[in-house]
Amino acid sequence: MNIQYTKAAIKTIMVVDFSTKQRIRKGIEGIPAGDIKTLQGYQGLYRLRVGKWRIVFSYPDNNTILIEKIATRGRVYKGGL
C-alpha cells in the first residue's frame, strides 16, 4: 500500500521527538489495524489514535493512504481539516 503525506503532516513529523516519530510511523504502517474511526461530518476521512496523537487520513484510491493531518488530540480538529 502506498502512503502519501500532505505538507502539514510532514511539518508535524519534522518537529516531534524521535520516540514520537517512531510511534506515529508504526501506527501509520499498521493501518488498517489500530484504533480507527470515521470522522463525523467529513466524508471519507478517518482518524487513527496513537496515544495522545491523532492521525487524520483518507483513501483517495484503493491502493493509497493519504495522511492529511497529524496533531495532538486538542489541536487536530481545530482549524478545519
C-alpha positions, -999 to +999 in steps of 0.1 A: +000+000+000+013+035-010+014+061+018+014+098+009+017+128+032+004+164+030+028+192+037+011+198+071+017+162+081+053+163+071+058+196+090+045+180+122+066+149+118+097+170+114+093+188+148+083+159+171+109+140+191+123+107+179+103+083+201+070+100+190+081+097+153+086+060+158+052+055+174+035+075+147+053+057+119+044+023+135+008+034+138+006+045+101+023+014+088-002-007+108-033+008+090-060-007+088-053-022+122-054+001+153-079+025+169-095+038+137-129+056+135-146+076+108-148+113+114-183+126+118-192+154+094-164+146+070-170+123+040-142+098+036-119+109+065-107+086+092-087+091+124-061+069+139-053+073+176-017+068+187-016+078+224-024+115+226-017+119+189-044+118+162-036+110+125-063+120+101-062+102+068-082+092+037-082+066+009-080+086-024-079+053-042-078+016-034-040+014-031-032+047-015-034+062+020-032+100+022-021+113+056-040+146+059-030+159+094-011+148+125-016+167+158-024+162+194-059+155+205-067+191+214-054+206+182-062+181+154-099+191+150-094+229+153-089+250+122-106+226+099-093+196+080 
